[in-house]
Amino acid sequence: MRWILYILIFLALLVLAGFLFPRVATTERSVYIAEPPAVVFPYLNNFRNFNKWSPWYQIDPETEYTYEGFPEGNGAVMKWTSENPNVGTGSQTITASEPYSRIATALDFGPQGKAKAEFRLQPQGSGTNVTWTFASEMGGSPIARWMGLLVSRMVGKSYEDGLQKLKTLVESESAGQGTSDAPSAAPTPTEPGTLEPENVDPGMENQIIEGDEIEEPDTDGDALEEFEEEQP
């Protein structure tokens, strides 16, 4: 019967370990694109350009997409419906748009929960470093926190694929001197009060895809407080 005791101890350790993980699952990935922020920004600020580089589009090309609100910028909405469980039904809404430096989105996956995502564009040399971040509240249970680790890894891999597709798309269309499908390089802000980015020292030029690291802060208080403050 000793082996039963060992199993119970092991399960107890798994539960206790779960409480050490953060309540908010987070991940981020970055890529260098050899075009300035003004060229990259329209690919991210308009959902009608999203499926040109989306890492999820090929999972089910039969997915139905609808667009609501503004055509681009703050207030733009994209909804999708698919019979494929790996795609499902959901929506994303642009909640902040700052040419040509930042775009924030709110994601709603229905019963699967909600999340926040953000694109940050930083000039580097003659190009742009694009960072894509993700954050989702997983809850307080240890099982949910273990699931948060899995979510972070899965999203991180998809982000890597999507950013590489974005890089290829932007650089190839720019090399073709702007095809008819290429977005405008200088979109007009969609609402008063949007912020122009500050100048950034373009001293370094590099291409990066960050490793699959899971942030594990000493406590989950700061991450949870930041997530709750961003809720609309």
Secondary structure, 3 states (H helix, E strand, C coil): CHHHHHHHHHHHHHHHHHCCCCCEEEEEEEEEECCCHHHHHHHHHCHHHHHHCCCCHHHCCCCEEEEECCCCCCCCEEEEECCCCCCCEEEEEEEEEECCCEEEEEEECHHHCEEEEEEEEEEECCEEEEEEEEEEECCCCHHHHHHHHHHHHHHHHHHHHHHHHHHHHHHHHHHCCCCCCCCCCCCCCCCCCCCCCCCCCCCCCCCCCCCCCCCCCCCCHHHHHHHHHHCC
